[in-house]
Amino acid sequence: MRFLTLLSLFALSFSGFSQDAYHTNLVNYLKDNYNLVSPKYVLNNTEQTNISSFNIYGNASVSSSTTSGNVFSLSSKINVSSVGNNVWDAGYTTSSKTSVAQGDVLLYTFWAKKNSASSEIVIFAEDNVTYVKELYPTLKLTDEWKRYFLPFKVTKAYAAGKMNIGLHLASQIQNFDIAGLTVLNFGSTYNILQFPSSLGEYEGYEADAPWRAEATSRIENNRKANLTVNVKDVSGNALSGATVKIEMMEHEFGFGSAIVACRTPGNRCYNETYLSKLRNLDGKGHGFNVGVTENALKWDGWEEEWIGTPTETVNAIKWLSDSGIKMRGHVLVWPGFDNLPEDMRANKSNLPYLRNRINERLTTMLTHPELSKYIKDWDVINEITQNRDLEYAFDADPTLTKGRDLYKEIFKKAKELQPGLTMYINDYIVESDGGSAAAAARYNTYLDEIHAGEVSFDGIGFQAHIGKQPTSILKFKQIFDDYSARYNARIKITEYDINKEVDPMIQARYLEDLLTMSFSHPSVDAFIMWGFWDGNHWHQNAPIFNLDWSIKPSGQAYIDKVFNKWWTNEESSSDQSGKVSFRPFKGKHKITVTKNGKEKIQEVLLNNYAEVNITMDIISSTNNDLAPDFKIYPNPTPNEITIDRNQNNKVEIKIMTIDGKLLESIPTTLKTIHLTLKKYQQSSIIIQLLQDGQVVKSQMVMVN
């Protein structure tokens, strides 16, 4: 194998000719398999000139060589020797060689394989002045050579040389090979879904991936509980052969969405269809059980009345809560000036003013008589690694070690104002864009500081805005494990959605998989999407409904999981002891018992093992006649009864309600016992005679 130090000798000969064999084969492959023709080159049209155009920077090195047996003839070995504070602290980069028009579809493609135990690279195409990204997925490389195709539509025009293209590398120490990196421009006539794409091939998407069986086992252990129903007659005797039906009404786990507050009755953008779908996603009366206002409770949104007046917003939250949707608050402090009222920026050097405004904000929201009644769970702080204006402002505060210590004050103040508050910190940086290790390290530093304070957060919200390259499902498992253990924190997915350029069937599969991983994890309490209908979604790509309210593949996947596969509707018959056992999903259930044409309904909230006693208005034929040693009279009675028996052995007399609640237990050896019943304030009472702990006789007494 000859190394690239020799290849430079014939670089000029390549540059003078048309596209090389590698690029010719690539163009023909795209034409034959995808009917994509006549691309222009954003980079160069030969392997050699492309490799020569790339620069390596940071704690990384590159060496290139010829290779055989592949469709490419040159490859580059890249070694990264240390982790950066940011993923972009090491990189491999070049610039565009031709102009690109707004709306053009570009295809970024290359071959790669890892040499180290793991390898994580971030692909980018960006504006070389603002660094705004056109493409920015994270990829985990495999052991064998694999070709990657990454199509993307550009959002603006770029002159030649104005788009940076390359890899960010500093997420981990790693070594990998890369070859054939090139970018083709197919103009604006093709639909992006026509292109080959590696963006949907997230880690864990395989049908036989081992994590699936593991998650199913965790769901069985963590999200279900045993339920025993005891069916009795009015005398407390077991009833066999009763039909017992259990119907799920609501999950204990939170399945929810961001909600537009003004859609509710009496507000400025009321929409009856929108509201009906909230609680009836599947047409069978099953809907979301948790929600969050998208913008109405944000600091600037509240004060500037974006969605409605404060009164209208409060009324919306009350209406939603009364409709069975548990509401959470978003967000108390979002510490970038772009996300704060304008007076905060205007007074950025006036620290007493800023601190007073923050305290006023916390007091207003957390002591509000209605909000504090309905909202027990708040995102206290949002996106602290990207929104640092308050941090920088308070760096000048001599009472703080660093400006970020302000966040400790905020959590402490919030807990003082609403002691029962469940406090979350919310961000996207760990799991979005593939889940960069460097981003996680920076976030951990900030969380460690807050966690070391006098009052810490109770939970961590992971927004889960998923990009063109979906984050590994196994990565989410690692995130849930690491953050719940590191901070003893509860976890919620708080703002789920996915890039619209991901194939709709991949969107459906990914939602199903992330739902499964989240529902299976014992530390995760909720999965909340950032809107459910395209008509109210910031990128017009909500998971459930299209603009015309037709259901999406991802919406059907959601319904099939949440309201079918993870939903309990069962029926059985009571055995000879009057028992029937179920193992339903945790949550609220309706139990219906029928026997001899009579029916009794009872609701139960199941969060651990439960035993429910249901008394039917039936007298068993075997208990109509009382034995001579146990007589109760009069029956009915205005108050007093007499119990006569013909033995003086030790027995226990239990006085119970008809649903089995013990009112009093009386041990006795007397043959005659007198009891007054009015004191129990019951119209019907069960009297049981127990001998050696066993019920030998039971009778219902009417008190009139």
C-alpha positions as CSV (number, residue, x, y, z in Angstrom):
1,M,0.0,0.0,0.0
2,R,1.5,3.4,-1.0
3,F,0.9,6.3,1.3
4,L,-0.4,9.7,0.3
5,T,3.0,11.3,0.5
6,L,3.4,9.6,-2.9
7,L,-0.1,10.4,-4.1
8,S,0.7,14.1,-4.2
9,L,3.0,13.4,-7.2
10,F,0.0,12.8,-9.4
11,A,-2.6,15.2,-7.9
12,L,-2.2,17.6,-10.8
13,S,-3.0,15.0,-13.3
14,F,-6.3,14.2,-11.5
15,S,-7.3,17.8,-11.3
16,G,-7.0,18.3,-15.0
17,F,-9.5,15.6,-15.9
18,S,-13.2,14.9,-15.5
19,Q,-14.6,12.9,-12.7
20,D,-12.7,9.8,-11.6
21,A,-13.9,6.2,-11.5
22,Y,-15.2,6.5,-7.9
23,H,-17.4,9.5,-8.8
24,T,-18.5,7.9,-12.1
25,N,-19.6,4.8,-10.3
26,L,-21.4,6.8,-7.7
27,V,-23.3,8.9,-10.3
28,N,-24.3,5.7,-12.2
29,Y,-25.4,4.0,-9.0
30,L,-27.7,6.9,-8.1
31,K,-29.1,7.0,-11.7
32,D,-29.7,3.2,-11.9
33,N,-31.2,2.7,-8.5
34,Y,-32.9,6.0,-7.6
35,N,-33.4,7.7,-11.0
36,L,-31.4,10.7,-9.9
37,V,-29.5,12.3,-12.7
38,S,-27.2,15.2,-13.7
39,P,-25.8,16.3,-10.3
40,K,-23.3,19.1,-9.9
41,Y,-20.3,18.8,-7.6
42,V,-20.3,20.9,-4.5
43,L,-16.7,19.7,-3.8
44,N,-14.4,18.2,-6.4
45,N,-14.9,15.4,-8.8
46,T,-12.0,13.2,-7.9
47,E,-11.0,11.4,-4.7
48,Q,-7.5,12.9,-4.7
49,T,-8.5,16.6,-5.0
50,N,-11.2,16.1,-2.3
51,I,-8.8,14.6,0.1
52,S,-6.2,17.3,-0.6
53,S,-8.8,20.0,0.1
54,F,-9.6,18.9,3.7
55,N,-7.9,20.3,6.8
56,I,-7.6,18.6,10.2
57,Y,-7.6,20.7,13.4
58,G,-7.6,20.2,17.2
59,N,-6.3,17.1,18.9
60,A,-6.7,15.0,15.8
61,S,-4.4,13.8,13.0
62,V,-4.9,12.3,9.6
63,S,-2.9,10.1,7.2
64,S,-4.1,8.9,3.8
65,S,-3.2,5.9,1.6
66,T,-4.2,4.0,-1.5
67,T,-6.4,0.9,-1.0
68,S,-7.8,-1.9,-3.2
69,G,-10.8,-4.1,-3.3
70,N,-13.3,-1.3,-2.8
71,V,-15.2,1.1,-5.0
72,F,-12.9,3.8,-3.7
73,S,-9.1,3.9,-4.3
74,L,-8.0,6.2,-1.4
75,S,-8.8,6.3,2.3
76,S,-7.9,8.5,5.2
77,K,-7.2,7.3,8.8
78,I,-8.2,9.8,11.4
79,N,-7.1,9.6,15.0
80,V,-8.6,11.8,17.8
81,S,-6.3,11.8,20.9
82,S,-8.5,13.6,23.5
83,V,-12.1,14.6,24.2
84,G,-12.9,18.3,23.7
85,N,-15.1,20.6,25.8
86,N,-17.2,20.9,22.6
87,V,-17.6,18.4,19.8
88,W,-16.3,21.0,17.4
89,D,-12.9,21.3,19.2
90,A,-11.5,18.8,16.7
91,G,-12.5,18.5,13.1
92,Y,-11.9,17.6,9.5
93,T,-13.2,20.4,7.2
94,T,-13.2,21.9,3.7
95,S,-15.3,24.5,1.9
96,S,-17.8,24.3,-1.0
97,K,-16.2,24.8,-4.4
98,T,-19.4,25.8,-6.3
99,S,-22.4,27.9,-5.6
100,V,-25.6,26.4,-4.1
101,A,-29.1,27.9,-4.6
102,Q,-31.8,28.1,-1.9
103,G,-34.0,24.9,-2.0
104,D,-31.3,22.7,-3.7
105,V,-31.2,19.1,-2.5
106,L,-27.6,18.1,-1.7
107,L,-26.4,14.6,-1.1
108,Y,-23.5,14.2,1.3
109,T,-21.9,10.7,1.0
110,F,-18.9,8.8,2.2
111,W,-17.6,5.4,3.3
112,A,-16.3,4.8,6.9
113,K,-15.5,2.2,9.5
114,K,-14.2,2.3,13.0
115,N,-10.9,1.0,14.3
116,S,-11.4,1.9,17.9
117,A,-13.9,0.2,20.2
118,S,-16.4,2.9,19.4
119,S,-16.5,5.9,17.1
120,E,-18.9,8.9,17.0
121,I,-18.6,11.6,14.4
122,V,-20.9,14.6,13.7
123,I,-21.5,15.4,10.1
124,F,-21.9,19.1,9.2
125,A,-22.7,21.5,6.4
126,E,-22.9,25.1,7.7
127,D,-22.7,28.8,6.9
128,N,-19.0,29.7,7.2
129,V,-19.8,33.0,8.9
130,T,-22.8,32.3,11.2
131,Y,-22.1,28.6,11.6
132,V,-25.9,27.9,11.2
133,K,-26.2,24.3,10.3
134,E,-27.8,22.9,7.2
135,L,-26.9,19.3,8.2
136,Y,-25.7,18.1,11.7
137,P,-26.4,14.5,12.5
138,T,-24.3,12.3,14.8
139,L,-23.3,8.9,13.5
140,K,-21.9,5.9,15.3
141,L,-19.6,4.0,12.9
142,T,-19.5,0.2,12.4
143,D,-16.6,-2.3,12.3
144,E,-17.0,-2.9,8.6
145,W,-16.9,-0.4,5.7
146,K,-20.3,1.1,5.3
147,R,-21.5,3.7,2.8
148,Y,-23.5,6.6,4.2
149,F,-26.0,8.8,2.2
150,L,-27.2,12.0,3.9
151,P,-29.6,14.1,1.8
152,F,-30.5,17.6,2.9
153,K,-32.3,20.7,1.4
154,V,-30.5,24.0,1.9
155,T,-32.4,26.9,3.4
156,K,-30.4,29.7,1.7
157,A,-28.2,30.4,-1.2
158,Y,-24.4,30.0,-0.8
159,A,-21.7,31.4,-3.0
160,A,-18.7,29.2,-3.8
161,G,-16.5,28.9,-0.7
162,K,-19.3,30.0,1.7
163,M,-20.4,26.6,3.0
164,N,-18.2,24.7,5.4
165,I,-18.4,20.9,5.0
166,G,-16.8,18.2,7.2
167,L,-16.8,16.3,10.4
168,H,-16.7,17.3,14.1
169,L,-14.7,14.8,16.0
170,A,-14.1,15.8,19.7
171,S,-16.9,13.8,21.3
172,Q,-14.5,11.0,22.2
173,I,-11.1,9.5,21.8
174,Q,-11.3,7.4,18.6
175,N,-9.7,6.1,15.4
176,F,-11.5,5.5,12.2
177,D,-11.1,5.3,8.4
178,I,-13.1,7.4,5.9
179,A,-13.1,7.4,2.1
180,G,-15.0,8.8,-0.9
181,L,-16.3,11.9,0.9
182,T,-18.1,14.0,-1.6
183,V,-21.2,16.2,-1.9
184,L,-23.5,16.3,-5.0
185,N,-26.1,19.0,-5.9
186,F,-29.3,17.7,-7.6
187,G,-31.0,21.1,-7.7
188,S,-34.5,21.8,-6.6
189,T,-36.6,19.4,-8.8
190,Y,-36.3,16.3,-6.7
191,N,-38.3,15.3,-3.6
192,I,-35.9,14.7,-0.8
193,L,-37.7,11.4,0.0
194,Q,-36.5,10.0,-3.4
195,F,-32.9,9.9,-2.2
196,P,-31.1,7.1,-0.5
197,S,-30.7,8.0,3.2
198,S,-28.8,6.6,6.1
199,L,-30.5,9.1,8.4
200,G,-33.2,6.6,9.5
201,E,-30.9,3.8,10.4
202,Y,-30.6,4.6,14.1
203,E,-28.9,2.3,16.4
204,G,-31.4,-0.2,17.7
205,Y,-33.9,-0.1,14.8
206,E,-33.4,-3.7,13.9
207,A,-36.5,-5.9,14.5
208,D,-34.4,-8.4,16.4
209,A,-32.4,-5.9,18.4
210,P,-31.7,-7.4,21.9
211,W,-33.0,-4.3,23.7
212,R,-36.6,-5.1,22.6
213,A,-36.9,-8.2,24.7
214,E,-35.2,-6.5,27.6
215,A,-37.7,-3.6,27.4
216,T,-40.7,-5.9,27.3
217,S,-39.5,-7.6,30.4
218,R,-39.0,-4.3,32.2
219,I,-42.5,-3.2,31.2
220,E,-44.0,-6.3,32.6
221,N,-42.1,-5.7,35.9
222,N,-42.3,-2.0,36.2
223,R,-45.6,-1.0,34.6
224,K,-48.0,-3.7,35.8
225,A,-49.2,-4.8,39.2
226,N,-51.3,-7.7,40.5
227,L,-54.9,-7.1,41.3
228,T,-57.2,-9.5,43.2
229,V,-60.9,-9.0,43.3
230,N,-62.9,-10.8,46.0
231,V,-66.6,-11.2,45.3
232,K,-68.9,-11.7,48.2
233,D,-72.6,-11.8,48.9
234,V,-74.4,-9.5,51.4
235,S,-73.5,-11.8,54.2
236,G,-69.8,-11.7,53.4
237,N,-69.7,-15.2,51.9
238,A,-67.7,-15.9,48.8
239,L,-69.5,-15.8,45.5
240,S,-68.2,-18.1,42.8
241,G,-69.1,-17.9,39.1
242,A,-69.4,-14.1,39.1
243,T,-68.3,-12.4,35.9
244,V,-65.6,-9.9,36.6
245,K,-64.5,-7.4,33.9
246,I,-61.7,-4.9,34.2
247,E,-61.5,-2.0,31.9
248,M,-58.6,0.5,31.9
249,M,-59.5,4.1,32.1
250,E,-56.1,5.9,32.4
251,H,-52.4,5.1,32.6
252,E,-50.4,5.9,35.7
253,F,-47.6,6.8,33.3
254,G,-47.9,10.2,31.7
255,F,-48.7,10.2,28.0
256,G,-49.2,13.8,26.9
257,S,-48.7,16.8,24.6
258,A,-48.0,20.5,24.5
259,I,-51.3,22.2,24.2
260,V,-52.2,25.6,22.8
261,A,-54.1,27.3,25.6
262,C,-56.2,29.6,23.5
263,R,-57.9,26.6,21.9
264,T,-60.0,26.1,25.1
265,P,-63.6,27.4,25.5
266,G,-63.9,31.2,25.9
267,N,-60.5,31.9,24.5
268,R,-59.4,33.6,21.3
269,C,-58.6,30.6,19.1
270,Y,-61.2,28.1,20.3
271,N,-61.2,24.9,18.3
272,E,-63.8,22.2,19.1
273,T,-62.0,19.5,17.0
274,Y,-58.7,20.2,18.7
275,L,-60.2,19.7,22.1
276,S,-62.1,16.6,21.3
277,K,-59.0,14.9,20.0
278,L,-57.1,15.7,23.2
279,R,-59.2,13.2,25.1
280,N,-60.2,11.0,22.2
281,L,-57.2,10.2,20.0
282,D,-58.3,6.8,18.9
283,G,-62.1,7.3,18.5
284,K,-62.7,5.2,21.6
285,G,-62.5,7.9,24.2
286,H,-58.8,7.4,25.0
287,G,-56.5,10.4,25.0
288,F,-53.7,12.3,26.7
289,N,-53.6,12.3,30.5
290,V,-50.9,15.0,30.9
291,G,-50.3,18.3,29.2
292,V,-48.1,21.4,29.1
293,T,-48.9,24.8,27.7
294,E,-46.6,25.5,24.7
295,N,-46.0,29.2,25.2
296,A,-48.7,30.7,27.5
297,L,-46.7,30.3,30.7
298,K,-43.3,31.4,29.4
299,W,-42.2,34.5,31.2
300,D,-42.5,36.8,28.1
301,G,-45.5,35.0,26.8
302,W,-47.3,35.5,30.1
303,E,-46.5,39.2,30.5
304,E,-46.9,40.1,26.8
305,E,-50.1,38.0,26.5
306,W,-49.0,36.1,23.4
307,I,-51.7,33.4,23.7
308,G,-54.2,35.3,25.9
309,T,-54.5,37.3,29.0
310,P,-53.3,35.7,32.3
311,T,-56.9,35.2,33.2
312,E,-57.6,33.4,29.9
313,T,-54.5,31.2,30.4
314,V,-55.5,30.3,33.9
315,N,-59.0,29.4,32.7
316,A,-57.5,27.2,30.0
317,I,-55.4,25.4,32.6
318,K,-58.4,24.9,34.8
319,W,-60.5,23.6,31.9
320,L,-57.8,21.2,30.9
321,S,-57.3,20.0,34.5
322,D,-61.0,19.5,35.0
323,S,-61.1,17.5,31.8
324,G,-58.6,15.0,33.3
325,I,-55.4,16.3,31.9
326,K,-52.7,16.9,34.6
327,M,-51.0,20.1,33.6
328,R,-47.3,20.9,34.1
329,G,-45.7,24.3,33.9
330,H,-43.2,25.5,31.2
331,V,-41.1,27.5,32.0
332,L,-40.2,29.7,35.0
333,V,-36.9,31.0,33.9
334,W,-35.3,30.6,30.4
335,P,-32.1,32.5,31.0
336,G,-31.3,34.0,27.6
337,F,-32.4,37.6,26.9
338,D,-34.1,36.4,23.7
339,N,-36.5,34.4,25.9
340,L,-37.0,37.0,28.7
341,P,-39.1,40.2,28.8
342,E,-37.4,43.1,27.0
343,D,-36.7,45.0,30.2
344,M,-34.3,42.3,31.4
345,R,-32.0,43.0,28.5
346,A,-32.4,46.7,29.0
347,N,-31.2,46.3,32.6
348,K,-28.6,43.6,32.1
349,S,-26.0,45.5,34.2
350,N,-28.4,46.3,37.0
351,L,-28.2,43.1,39.1
352,P,-30.6,44.2,41.9
353,Y,-33.2,44.9,39.2
354,L,-32.6,41.5,37.5
355,R,-32.7,39.6,40.8
356,N,-35.9,41.4,41.9
357,R,-37.6,40.7,38.6
358,I,-36.7,37.0,38.9
359,N,-38.1,36.8,42.4
360,E,-41.3,38.6,41.3
361,R,-41.6,36.1,38.4
362,L,-41.3,33.1,40.8
363,T,-43.7,34.6,43.3
364,T,-46.3,35.4,40.7
365,M,-46.4,32.0,39.2
366,L,-45.9,29.8,42.3
367,T,-48.2,31.6,44.7
368,H,-51.0,32.2,42.2
369,P,-54.1,30.8,43.8
370,E,-55.2,28.9,40.7
371,L,-51.9,28.0,39.1
372,S,-50.5,26.6,42.4
373,K,-53.7,24.5,42.7
374,Y,-53.5,22.9,39.3
375,I,-49.7,22.9,38.5
376,K,-47.5,20.9,40.9
377,D,-44.7,20.2,38.4
378,W,-42.7,23.0,36.7
379,D,-39.7,23.3,34.4
380,V,-37.9,25.7,36.6
381,I,-35.0,26.4,34.3
382,N,-34.6,25.7,30.6
383,E,-31.6,25.2,28.3
384,I,-28.9,26.6,30.6
385,T,-26.0,25.5,28.4
386,Q,-27.1,27.6,25.4
387,N,-28.9,30.5,27.1
388,R,-26.2,32.1,29.3
389,D,-27.1,35.7,29.4
390,L,-28.2,35.7,33.0
391,E,-25.1,33.6,33.9
392,Y,-22.8,36.2,32.3
393,A,-24.7,39.1,33.9
394,F,-24.3,37.6,37.4
395,D,-20.7,36.8,36.9
396,A,-20.3,40.4,38.1
397,D,-22.1,39.6,41.4
398,P,-19.5,39.6,44.2
399,T,-21.8,37.5,46.4
400,L,-21.6,34.6,43.9
401,T,-18.6,32.4,43.0
402,K,-19.8,32.3,39.5
403,G,-22.8,33.6,37.6
404,R,-24.4,30.2,37.3
405,D,-24.8,30.1,41.1
406,L,-27.9,32.2,40.4
407,Y,-29.6,28.9,39.4
408,K,-29.1,27.6,42.9
409,E,-30.9,30.7,44.3
410,I,-33.8,30.1,41.8
411,F,-34.4,26.5,42.9
412,K,-34.2,27.4,46.5
413,K,-36.7,30.3,46.1
414,A,-39.1,28.1,44.1
415,K,-39.2,25.5,46.8
416,E,-39.8,28.1,49.5
417,L,-42.7,29.5,47.6
418,Q,-44.3,26.2,46.8
419,P,-42.9,23.5,49.1
420,G,-44.7,20.6,47.4
421,L,-43.5,21.6,44.0
422,T,-41.8,19.0,41.8
423,M,-38.9,20.9,40.1
424,Y,-37.5,20.0,36.7
425,I,-34.5,21.3,34.8
426,N,-35.1,21.0,31.0
427,D,-32.8,20.7,28.0
428,Y,-32.2,19.1,24.6
429,I,-28.4,19.1,24.4
430,V,-27.7,15.6,25.6
431,E,-30.0,13.6,23.4
432,S,-30.7,15.7,20.3
433,D,-28.6,15.6,17.1
434,G,-27.6,12.1,17.9
435,G,-26.6,12.7,21.5
436,S,-23.0,14.1,21.6
437,A,-20.7,12.9,24.4
438,A,-19.1,16.3,24.5
439,A,-22.4,18.1,25.0
440,A,-23.3,15.7,27.8
441,A,-20.1,16.4,29.6
442,R,-20.7,20.2,29.6
443,Y,-24.3,19.7,30.7
444,N,-23.2,17.4,33.6
445,T,-20.9,20.2,34.9
446,Y,-23.8,22.6,35.1
447,L,-26.1,20.0,36.7
448,D,-23.4,19.0,39.2
449,E,-23.2,22.6,40.4
450,I,-26.9,22.9,41.0
451,H,-27.2,19.5,42.5
452,A,-24.5,20.5,45.1
453,G,-26.7,23.5,46.2
454,E,-28.9,23.7,49.2
455,V,-32.0,22.8,47.1
456,S,-31.6,20.7,43.9
457,F,-33.9,19.7,41.1
458,D,-36.3,16.7,41.5
459,G,-36.3,15.7,37.9
460,I,-34.6,16.2,34.5
461,G,-36.6,16.8,31.3
462,F,-35.1,15.6,28.1
463,Q,-36.8,17.5,25.3
464,A,-36.1,14.9,22.5
465,H,-36.4,17.1,19.5
466,I,-35.0,14.5,17.1
467,G,-33.1,15.5,14.0
468,K,-32.6,14.0,10.6
469,Q,-30.5,11.3,12.1
470,P,-32.5,9.9,15.0
471,T,-30.6,9.4,18.2
472,S,-29.7,5.8,19.1
473,I,-32.4,4.0,21.2
474,L,-29.5,2.5,23.2
475,K,-28.2,6.0,23.8
476,F,-31.5,6.9,25.4
477,K,-31.3,3.9,27.7
478,Q,-27.8,5.0,28.7
479,I,-29.1,8.6,29.3
480,F,-31.9,7.3,31.5
481,D,-29.6,5.1,33.5
482,D,-26.8,7.6,33.9
483,Y,-28.9,10.7,34.9
484,S,-31.3,8.9,37.2
485,A,-28.4,7.4,39.1
486,R,-26.1,10.4,39.1
487,Y,-28.7,12.8,40.5
488,N,-31.3,10.5,42.0
489,A,-33.7,12.2,39.7
490,R,-37.0,11.3,38.0
491,I,-37.1,11.7,34.2
492,K,-39.6,12.9,31.6
493,I,-39.4,13.2,27.8
494,T,-40.8,16.7,27.6
495,E,-41.0,17.9,24.0
496,Y,-40.8,15.0,21.6
497,D,-40.9,15.6,17.8
498,I,-38.8,14.6,14.8
499,N,-37.5,16.2,11.7
500,K,-40.0,16.2,8.8
501,E,-37.4,15.0,6.3
502,V,-37.2,11.6,8.0
503,D,-39.2,9.1,6.1
504,P,-42.7,8.8,7.6
505,M,-42.4,5.1,8.2
506,I,-39.1,5.7,10.0
507,Q,-40.8,8.4,12.0
508,A,-43.5,5.8,13.1
509,R,-40.9,3.2,13.9
510,Y,-38.8,5.6,15.9
511,L,-41.7,6.9,17.9
512,E,-42.8,3.4,18.7
513,D,-39.2,2.5,19.8
514,L,-38.6,5.6,21.9
515,L,-42.0,5.2,23.6
516,T,-41.1,1.6,24.4
517,M,-37.7,2.5,25.8
518,S,-39.2,5.3,27.9
519,F,-42.2,3.3,29.2
520,S,-39.9,0.5,30.1
521,H,-37.5,2.5,32.2
522,P,-38.3,2.7,36.0
523,S,-37.0,6.2,36.3
524,V,-39.2,7.7,33.5
525,D,-42.6,9.1,34.5
526,A,-43.9,10.7,31.3
527,F,-43.6,11.0,27.5
528,I,-44.8,14.3,26.3
529,M,-44.8,15.4,22.6
530,W,-44.4,19.1,21.5
531,G,-47.8,19.2,19.8
532,F,-49.9,16.5,18.3
533,W,-51.4,18.2,15.2
534,D,-49.6,19.7,12.2
535,G,-51.9,22.8,12.5
536,N,-50.3,23.7,15.8
537,H,-46.7,22.6,15.6
538,W,-43.7,24.8,15.3
539,H,-42.3,22.7,12.4
540,Q,-45.7,21.5,11.0
541,N,-44.7,17.9,11.8
542,A,-46.5,16.8,14.9
543,P,-46.5,13.0,15.5
544,I,-50.2,12.2,15.5
545,F,-52.4,14.1,13.0
546,N,-51.9,15.7,9.6
547,L,-53.3,19.2,9.0
548,D,-56.7,17.7,7.8
549,W,-56.8,15.6,11.0
550,S,-56.1,12.3,9.1
551,I,-53.9,10.1,11.2
552,K,-50.2,9.7,10.4
553,P,-48.3,6.4,10.5
554,S,-46.6,7.6,13.6
555,G,-49.9,8.5,15.1
556,Q,-51.2,5.0,14.5
557,A,-48.1,3.5,16.0
558,Y,-48.6,5.7,19.1
559,I,-52.3,4.6,19.5
560,D,-51.4,0.9,18.9
561,K,-48.9,1.0,21.7
562,V,-50.5,3.3,24.3
563,F,-54.2,2.3,23.9
564,N,-53.9,-1.3,22.6
565,K,-50.7,-3.1,23.5
566,W,-50.3,-1.3,26.8
567,W,-54.0,-1.2,27.7
568,T,-55.9,-3.6,29.9
569,N,-59.4,-5.0,29.0
570,E,-59.9,-8.4,30.5
571,E,-62.8,-10.6,31.8
572,S,-62.8,-13.7,34.0
573,S,-65.0,-15.6,36.5
574,S,-64.6,-15.8,40.3
575,D,-63.4,-19.2,41.7
576,Q,-64.9,-21.2,44.6
577,S,-63.3,-18.7,47.1
578,G,-64.9,-15.8,45.2
579,K,-61.5,-14.6,43.9
580,V,-60.3,-13.6,40.5
581,S,-56.8,-12.3,39.7
582,F,-55.5,-10.0,37.1
583,R,-52.1,-8.3,36.2
584,P,-53.2,-5.0,34.6
585,F,-51.1,-2.0,33.6
586,K,-50.9,0.5,36.5
587,G,-53.4,3.3,36.4
588,K,-57.2,3.8,36.9
589,H,-59.5,0.9,36.1
590,K,-63.2,0.2,36.2
591,I,-64.2,-3.2,37.7
592,T,-67.7,-4.5,36.7
593,V,-69.0,-7.6,38.5
594,T,-72.2,-9.3,37.3
595,K,-74.0,-12.3,38.9
596,N,-77.6,-13.5,38.6
597,G,-78.6,-10.4,36.6
598,K,-77.2,-8.0,39.1
599,E,-74.2,-5.6,38.5
600,K,-71.8,-3.8,40.8
601,I,-69.2,-1.2,39.4
602,Q,-66.2,0.0,41.3
603,E,-63.2,2.1,40.3
604,V,-59.7,1.4,41.5
605,L,-56.4,3.3,41.2
606,L,-53.7,0.7,40.8
607,N,-50.1,1.6,41.5
608,N,-48.9,-1.5,43.4
609,Y,-50.6,-4.7,44.4
610,A,-54.2,-4.2,45.3
611,E,-57.0,-6.3,46.7
612,V,-60.5,-5.2,46.1
613,N,-63.6,-6.5,47.9
614,I,-66.9,-6.2,46.0
615,T,-70.2,-7.1,47.8
616,M,-73.1,-8.1,45.6
617,D,-76.7,-7.5,46.6
618,I,-77.2,-11.3,46.7
619,I,-77.9,-13.7,49.5
620,S,-76.3,-17.1,48.8
621,S,-78.8,-20.0,49.2
622,T,-76.5,-21.9,51.5
623,N,-76.6,-19.0,54.0
624,N,-80.4,-18.3,54.2
625,D,-80.9,-20.4,57.4
626,L,-79.0,-19.6,60.5
627,A,-77.7,-22.4,62.7
628,P,-79.5,-22.8,66.0
629,D,-76.3,-21.7,67.9
630,F,-76.3,-18.3,66.3
631,K,-79.5,-16.2,66.2
632,I,-79.8,-12.4,65.7
633,Y,-83.0,-10.6,66.4
634,P,-84.8,-8.4,65.7
635,N,-83.9,-7.9,62.0
636,P,-84.6,-5.2,60.9
637,T,-84.0,-3.3,64.0
638,P,-84.3,0.4,65.1
639,N,-81.1,0.2,67.1
640,E,-80.4,-2.8,69.4
641,I,-79.9,-6.4,68.5
642,T,-79.5,-9.6,70.6
643,I,-77.2,-12.4,69.6
644,D,-78.0,-15.8,71.1
645,R,-75.9,-18.9,70.8
646,N,-76.0,-22.2,72.7
647,Q,-72.3,-22.5,73.5
648,N,-69.9,-20.6,75.7
649,N,-66.7,-21.3,73.8
650,K,-64.5,-18.3,72.8
651,V,-65.5,-16.7,69.6
652,E,-65.0,-13.3,67.8
653,I,-67.9,-11.2,66.6
654,K,-67.1,-8.8,63.8
655,I,-69.2,-5.9,62.9
656,M,-68.6,-4.7,59.3
657,T,-69.9,-2.5,56.5
658,I,-71.4,-4.3,53.5
659,D,-68.2,-3.6,51.5
660,G,-66.1,-5.3,54.0
661,K,-64.7,-2.5,56.2
662,L,-64.3,-3.5,59.8
663,L,-66.2,-1.4,62.3
664,E,-65.6,-3.3,65.5
665,S,-64.2,-6.7,66.7
666,I,-65.6,-8.2,69.9
667,P,-64.1,-11.3,71.5
668,T,-66.5,-13.1,73.8
669,T,-67.5,-16.3,75.6
670,L,-71.0,-15.1,76.4
671,K,-74.0,-17.0,75.1
672,T,-76.1,-13.8,74.9
673,I,-74.8,-10.5,73.6
674,H,-76.6,-7.2,73.3
675,L,-75.4,-4.6,70.7
676,T,-76.5,-1.1,69.7
677,L,-76.0,-0.4,66.0
678,K,-77.0,3.3,65.5
679,K,-73.5,4.4,66.6
680,Y,-72.0,2.9,63.4
681,Q,-74.1,5.1,61.2
682,Q,-74.8,2.4,58.6
683,S,-78.1,1.3,57.2
684,S,-76.9,-2.2,56.6
685,I,-74.4,-4.0,58.7
686,I,-72.7,-7.5,58.4
687,I,-72.4,-9.5,61.6
688,Q,-69.9,-12.3,61.4
689,L,-69.1,-15.1,63.9
690,L,-65.5,-16.4,63.8
691,Q,-64.2,-19.4,65.5
692,D,-60.5,-20.1,65.5
693,G,-60.1,-17.3,62.9
694,Q,-62.6,-18.9,60.5
695,V,-66.0,-17.4,59.6
696,V,-68.6,-19.9,60.6
697,K,-71.7,-17.7,60.2
698,S,-72.5,-14.4,58.6
699,Q,-75.7,-12.3,58.4
700,M,-76.7,-8.9,57.2
701,V,-78.8,-6.7,59.6
702,M,-80.9,-3.8,58.4
703,V,-80.9,-0.7,60.7
704,N,-84.0,1.5,60.2
